[in-house]
Amino acid sequence: MQKFINFVISAFNNRKTLFYISVAIFILGVILGLVLSLNEDFLCFYRDFLARYFERLFKKERIFSFLIKRIFTCILILTLIFLLSLNKVTFYVIFLILFYRAFILGLALKLFISNLLLNGAFIFLFLVLINAVFLSIAIIFYICSTFKKFEKLNNCNINFLLKVLLFSIIIASFGSIIEFIFLVVIIRPLNFYF
């Protein structure tokens, strides 16, 4: 475990400029998601989506299927990032994915707070934000770990990329597990009693 933690810390320390650029892209995406206004057609669609999300979260969906879907989504996103990192040209698309994820996070925050006020902020903080932050950390870790290899070589070592992919999946899955614990221990019992 200590070896894993040292590997993650060294990835961020070795590529500080790239780390700061990635964090700036993430923050810019969140801010644009919060600031940009949507027309009424989009707001109706997102309100309907929000209602279905809460229905699945509290009534319909089994609790473990929620966890499995979250982890599976993280694995799919990180696998796409892995495939994009196999080429120098497509590697930079990863920054667009990071920006898009942050933009959707900012938009989700806006929708949760505008429609549900304090309850929305609470649910956003404990369910949506935790998973999104850990997945974004996993993406930034992947960027910082693999970008250095492209500076030295024409193609990156596939074994190294698979190792970094596995570490990224572990980081993102950890966020999904924390989100699941909050859902089971805090959110669902509060919803049951209130």
Stockholm file with secondary structure:
# STOCKHOLM 1.0

chainA/1-194         MQKFINFVISAFNNRKTLFYISVAIFILGVILGLVLSLNEDFLCFYRDFLARYFERLFKKERIFSFLIKRIFTCILILTLIFLLSLNKVTFYVIFLILFYRAFILGLALKLFISNLLLNGAFIFLFLVLINAVFLSIAIIFYICSTFKKFEKLNNCNINFLLKVLLFSIIIASFGSIIEFIFLVVIIRPLNFYF
#=GR chainA/1-194 SS CHHHHHHHHHHHHHTHHHHHHHHHHHHHHHHHHHHSCCCHHHHHHHHHHHHHHHHIIIIISCHHHHHHHHHHHHHHHHHHHHHHTTSHHHHTHHHHHHHHHHHHHHHHHHHHHHHHHHHHHHHIIIIIIHHHHHHHHHHHHHHHHHHHHHHHCSSCCHHHHHHHHHHHHHHHHHHHHHHHHHIIIIIHHHHHHC
#=GC SS_cons         CHHHHHHHHHHHHHTHHHHHHHHHHHHHHHHHHHHSCCCHHHHHHHHHHHHHHHHIIIIISCHHHHHHHHHHHHHHHHHHHHHHTTSHHHHTHHHHHHHHHHHHHHHHHHHHHHHHHHHHHHHIIIIIIHHHHHHHHHHHHHHHHHHHHHHHCSSCCHHHHHHHHHHHHHHHHHHHHHHHHHIIIIIHHHHHHC
//
